């Protein structure tokens, strides 16, 4: 793969270089080598960007965000999700997807607030007021996020955490999952938040 990628770069065929780099990333994912997969997806994103394929570049970045969140690098993942939301908001046909990325970023920031980030540089822990301000920024960018069930879920989640109500937390997630169908990634982040909440309660 590496030799082929180098050859494609020499002839400025960055699209093919990106596709091959994407294959390397997928192979690393299958072997649960997540850090290597993240690096490979980042390289693929850069190749696609060089080939003027912004859409494919963002798809690679979405994998970087997903995997970064999966291994506990919440701050990096959150920033990427916000940047992707901003990208989708530029296009009328894609705007509806922005709230999904804002939601994922919001979950990650709640996890950071609870001290669950696993990165070494985790020095800035957010409080409730900072999170609310951040979500107000999301609402300014996307008026649909303001009235979305995703925003309401995040807003109430923080209130429940502040009250240290473990039972209400479980009910809140359960009823939202009935409507939203949370994926394994979201459930993993929420489980981290719940565990941190329980440590603070008992």
N, C-alpha and C positions, 0 to 999 in steps of 0.2 A: 504493500500500500504506500509506504513512505517514498519509495523510488518513483512510483507512478504519480504521486502527488507533486513531487519535485519536478518531474517532466512536464506535467500540465501547467505548473506555475511558470516554467521557462517559456512556454508558448502562450502564456497569458490566458489559458483556459481555466479560469478560477471556478467556474461553475462545476466542472468535473472534479477539480481538486476538492471543492466543498463536499460533493457527493461521496467521494472516497473517504474524506475525513469523517463524514457522518457515519459511514460504515464502521470505521474504527471505534467511534464513540458507542455505537450500538453493540458492538462486540464486547467492549469493556463493561457495558451495562449488564449484559447477559452473564458475565463472570463476576458481577457485583463489585467491580473495581470502579466505584463511583467517582472518586477524585480524578482518576485517569479519564473517565467518561466526560466529566465536566470540562477538563482541559481540551479534550478532543472536540466537544460541541462548541466551545469558544473559538477554536481555530476554524471550524467549519463555518461558523457565523461570520468570521472575518473574511473568509474566502468568498462566501456568497455576497457579502457587502461589496467586495472588490469587483464582483461580476455584475453589480447593480441590481442584484436580486434581493431587495429589502425584505420582501415577504418571507423568503426561505431563511434569510438571516435571522429574522425574528422567531421563526419556528425553532431554530437551533438555540436561540437565547431562552426560549420557553423551557427547553429541556435543561439548560443550565440552571434556571431558576428552580425548576421542579426538583432536580437532584440535589442542589445546594440546600433547599429546605429539608429534603429527606435526611441528609446527614447532619443537620443542625446548624448550618451556616445561614441563619435566618435573616440577618441584616443584608447580606449580599442578595439573597433570593427576593426579599421585599423590594429592594431598590430596582431590581430587574423587572419585577411584576408591575411596578408603578410606571417604569419607562415603556413597557409594552402596552399598558393601558393608554398612555399618552399617544403612542403610535396608532392604536386602533381608533382613537377619537378623531384622528385626522381624516378618516374615511367614513362617509355616511353609511355605507353598507356593512361596516365593521363595528360601528359605535356600540351596538348592543352587547358586544363581547367585553367591552372595557370594564364593566362592573365585576366580571368574573375575576379579572386580574387585581382590581382594587380589593376585592374580598379576600383573595389569597394573601395579598400584602398586609391587609388588616389583621388576619389571623396570626401572621408571623410577628407583627408588632406587639400583639397581645402576649405571645409567647416570650418575646424579649422583655416585656414589662414584668413577666413572672420570673425572669431570671433563668430562662431555659435555653438560652443560646449557648452553643458549644464552641464558638470561635474564641480564639485566644484574645482577640481585640475587643471583647465584649465589655466595654467600659461605660457606655451610655445607656442606662436603663430608663425606659420611658415610664411616665406616670399617666394616670387617667386623663388629666387635663391635656397633656401633650397628644395623646391618642385622639381625643375628641377634636382637637385643632387640626390634626392631620386628616381626619375623616371629613372635616369641613372643607379642607382643601380639595379632597376628592370630589365633594359635592359641587364645588365651584367649577371644577373641570367638567363634570358630568352630572347634569341635573337629574338624570335617570337614577343615578346612584342614591340620591337623596330619598327617593320614594321606594327604593328597592327593598326586598325582604333580606338581602344580604347586609345592607347597612343597618337595618333594624336589628338583625341578629347580633351583629358586632356591638352595637350600642348597648343592647340589653345584656350581652355577655359580660361586658366590663362592669356594669352595675351589679350583676350577680356575683362577680368575683370580689368586688369591693365589700359586698355584704357577707362574703365567705359562706354562701349557701350552696353546699355541695349537691343537695337533692334538687334544688332549682336548676343548677348547672346541668345535671343529667337530663332533666325534663326538657330544658331549653334545647339541648343538642338533639334529643330524641325527636321532638316535634318538628324541628327544622329539617332534620334528615328525612322525615316522612315526605316533605315537600321537595326538598332540594336534591336528595340522593347524594350525600357526601361521598367522595371517593376515598380511597385508602390514604392518600396524602393528607387530606383535610382531617380525617379521623385520627391520624397519627399526631398531627400538631395539636388537635384538641385534647388528645389523651395526655400529651406532655403538659398542657395547660392545667388539666384536671389534677394530675399528680402533684404539680407544683402548688396548686390551690389547697389540696389535702394536707400537704406538708405544713402549710401556713396555718391551717385550721386546727391541727392536732399536735 
